[in-house]
Amino acid sequence: MTLPRAYLDLVEDIGEAAAARLVAVRGGVDVYVPARFDPDHALVRALGEAHARALIAARPRERIAVPSCRQAHRRAMIRRLYDSGETLGSIALALGLNQRHVRRLLAAMGRADPHQLDLFSPPDET
């Protein structure tokens, strides 16, 4: 799964759990990191004091575009549903996607549709 560079930078600064929490709370919007710690700042409510302090130390006075990670989340959902035995059609309906797009994403993940025949394999001799 490919995660946005901005998310990976946040993970380096504050750890994966805190970065995921920030994406869940503020994903898709810019967040201003103050120069000094303020216990009433939105970052403290979103991350907790320790992680807010870490982010302030790493990026004071910086405006961070917090990624939404929608694509990575959607691909993880597709993979989980497919691996649990859901059909391509049911995955497409559940996620509001086209079945062909689900098939394409799974192929890019190295998961082939078991109903798709391999053109270069010899036919089964039964």
N, C-alpha and C positions, 0 to 999 in steps of 0.2 A: 504494500500500500504506500503510495506516495503522499507524503504530508507536505503542506505548504512550508516554504522556508521560514516565514514569519512565525509559524507554530514551533518549528524546531529551534528557532532562536529563543522563544519564550521558555521552552523546555530547558535550554542551557542556563537561562537566567534564574528560573524559579522552580524547576522540576516538572515532571510530567503531570502529576496529579493536579498541581496548582494551575498549570497551563490549560489542562482540560477543563478545569472549573471556570477559568476566565473565558474560554471559548464558549462554554455553556451559558454563561451569564451575559457576556458582552460581545459574542462572536458577530462579526460583520460590521462593527462600528469602531471608530477611533476612540482610544482611551489616552487621556493626558496623564503622564506620570509627574507628580509634583517634585520640586527640588528637595523638600523636607517632608518628613513623616507627619501626617495629620491623622489622628485616630478616627476622625469623622469622614475621611475621604472614602469615596466609593470603592477604591481598590482594597481598602482594609475590610470592608464588608464582603467583597467578592472573594478575596484571597486569604484573609486572616492577617494578623499583624506580622508574623515572621516572613511570609512570602511577599507581602506588600513592601516591607523594609528591603528585602532582597532585590525586588524590582526597582525600587527607588535608588538603591545603591548602584545598580547596573545601568539604569537609563534615566537619570534625573532630567527633568524638563523636556522629555521626549514625548511626541505624540505617536502612539503605536496603533497601527491598523490591525486590530485583532481579527485573525482569519475566522471564517465561519466553519471551515473544514467540511462543508456539505458533501463535496465529491468523495472525500475519503470515507465519511460516514455512510454515504449511500453505497459505496463499493463494499464496505464491511457488511452492511445489511444484506446485500445481494449474495455475497459469499456465504454468510451464515444461513440464510434461507435456502440457498441451493444445496449446501452441505447437509441440511436437515431433511432434504428430500422434496422440497417444494418444486413444483413445475415452473418452467419459464413463464408460462402464462399467468400463474398465480403470483409470481414475484412481480411481474410487470404491473398487474392490477393493484397489488398492495402498495407499490411505490410510485404509481402514476407514471410509468414509463412505457415505452413501446417494447414489445417482446423481442424484436430484432435488436434493439439497443441493449437489452439485458444479455442476449446471446453474445453480442460483440464484446461487452464488458467482461463476461465470464471467459471468453476466448483470450482476451488480453491478460487475464489473471492465470491463464494456463489450465482452466477448467473447461474441458470440452463437453458438449451436449452428448450424453450417451446414446441418443437417438440419431445423431449425425453419423452417416456412414463415411468411412475413410476411403477416398477414391483410389488410393494406392495400395491398399491391402488386398490380398487374394480373397476371393469369396469363401464363405464358410462352406465346408464340405460335410454336410450332415446327411 
